[in-house]
Amino acid sequence: MAGIKTPADATNRPDAGFWLEQALFQTLQAWRALDPLQRKLHFWRDRPGHEVDFILEQKGKLVALEIKAGSTVTSSDAAGIRAFRESLKKKSVLVRSAVLHASQARPLDTGLLALPWGWLVAAG
């Protein structure tokens, strides 16, 4: 419906980030449907506007994922994850956090990785 037939069609669009987030959301929803542990999936945003695209939760243990369509990722791309980490109450623990993007895996900050989003969605 969006006219996306190839990976190049998706990356050349001004709304490429939206479509990538939708693809990852559908992947996470399919994973959750088969998940015997029934982990939860959340979105987070605070009043100043910091946000985290996906929060996976199981018994108070959390994984934060921020999605970026581009291949260049800096520490500032994790501002939402940092704000989320600072907002947590003692009953929840952020065990992992990552910015998923279109390049190579590397450490981004303390306790934060930049990972290629392809590890979650197989590129066709």
C-alpha positions as MATLAB code, in Angstrom:
seq = 'MAGIKTPADATNRPDAGFWLEQALFQTLQAWRALDPLQRKLHFWRDRPGHEVDFILEQKGKLVALEIKAGSTVTSSDAAGIRAFRESLKKKSVLVRSAVLHASQARPLDTGLLALPWGWLVAAG';
ca = [
       0.000    0.000    0.000;
       2.910    2.356    0.631;
       4.581    1.457   -2.668;
       7.515   -0.242   -0.935;
       8.628   -3.214   -2.999;
      12.393   -3.276   -2.374;
      14.701   -2.281    0.511;
      15.838    0.718   -1.561;
      12.216    1.902   -1.870;
      11.971    1.963    1.926;
      15.253    3.747    2.609;
      14.637    6.495    0.031;
      11.353    7.613    1.575;
      11.140   10.623    3.921;
       9.074    8.453    6.302;
      11.553    5.536    6.252;
      11.865    5.594   10.049;
       8.120    5.146   10.472;
       8.055    2.119    8.163;
      11.065    0.584    9.858;
       9.437    1.001   13.285;
       6.265   -0.618   11.926;
       8.217   -3.599   10.572;
      10.019   -4.055   13.893;
       6.750   -3.679   15.814;
       5.152   -6.428   13.704;
       8.192   -8.641   14.285;
       8.014   -8.084   18.045;
       4.262   -8.746   18.054;
       4.768  -12.039   16.186;
       7.513  -13.001   18.642;
       5.242  -12.164   21.592;
       2.420  -14.303   20.160;
       4.737  -17.322   20.382;
       6.419  -16.336   23.660;
       5.688  -18.838   26.456;
       6.935  -16.295   29.040;
       4.325  -13.731   27.914;
       6.655  -10.762   28.043;
       5.040   -7.367   27.630;
       5.737   -4.715   25.008;
       5.495   -0.998   25.829;
       6.222    2.445   24.424;
       7.498    5.209   26.753;
       7.391    9.010   26.576;
       7.855   11.605   29.328;
       6.419   15.130   29.593;
       9.499   16.855   28.098;
       9.155   14.590   25.028;
      11.902   11.980   25.519;
      10.746    8.635   24.193;
      11.785    5.024   23.758;
      10.291    3.127   20.832;
      10.009   -0.288   22.492;
      10.297   -1.516   26.069;
      10.224   -5.285   26.560;
       9.250   -6.355   30.075;
       9.330   -9.589   32.032;
       8.771   -9.547   35.802;
      10.215   -6.059   36.310;
      13.238   -6.664   34.059;
      13.311   -4.325   31.082;
      14.998   -4.046   27.694;
      14.843   -0.656   25.948;
      15.086   -0.403   22.156;
      15.348    2.813   20.151;
      14.981    2.535   16.361;
      16.934    4.666   13.866;
      16.668    4.214   10.088;
      20.061    5.769    9.357;
      23.501    4.236    9.557;
      25.050    7.014   11.649;
      24.260    6.731   15.349;
      25.694    8.895   18.122;
      25.305    8.941   21.859;
      22.665   11.682   21.509;
      20.395    9.175   19.727;
      20.048    7.437   23.086;
      18.716   10.489   24.969;
      15.324    8.814   25.361;
      16.880    5.659   26.780;
      18.898    7.714   29.273;
      15.792    9.635   30.379;
      13.894    6.349   30.725;
      16.697    4.826   32.804;
      16.669    7.851   35.130;
      12.878    7.623   35.542;
      12.802    3.993   36.662;
      11.594    3.087   40.072;
      13.428    0.517   42.178;
      10.967   -2.259   41.321;
      12.095   -2.267   37.671;
      15.574   -2.947   36.323;
      16.852   -1.983   32.880;
      18.945   -5.029   31.990;
      19.762   -4.116   28.375;
      19.386   -1.161   26.046;
      20.200   -0.680   22.388;
      19.805    1.711   19.509;
      18.964   -0.364   16.445;
      20.272    1.186   13.220;
      21.497    0.406    9.705;
      25.209   -0.122   10.412;
      27.635   -2.194   12.479;
      27.368   -3.250   16.119;
      29.431   -1.239   18.595;
      29.308    0.053   22.166;
      27.579    3.430   22.248;
      27.685    4.359   25.923;
      27.881    2.659   29.326;
      25.348   -0.166   29.254;
      24.172    0.809   25.782;
      24.872   -0.795   22.425;
      24.331    0.293   18.846;
      23.167   -2.809   16.963;
      22.162   -3.359   13.345;
      18.387   -3.631   13.168;
      18.851   -6.562   10.799;
      19.550   -8.798   13.799;
      15.845   -8.488   14.627;
      14.412   -8.456   11.096;
      16.027  -10.487    8.341;
      16.651   -8.209    5.368;
      15.264   -9.614    2.167;
];
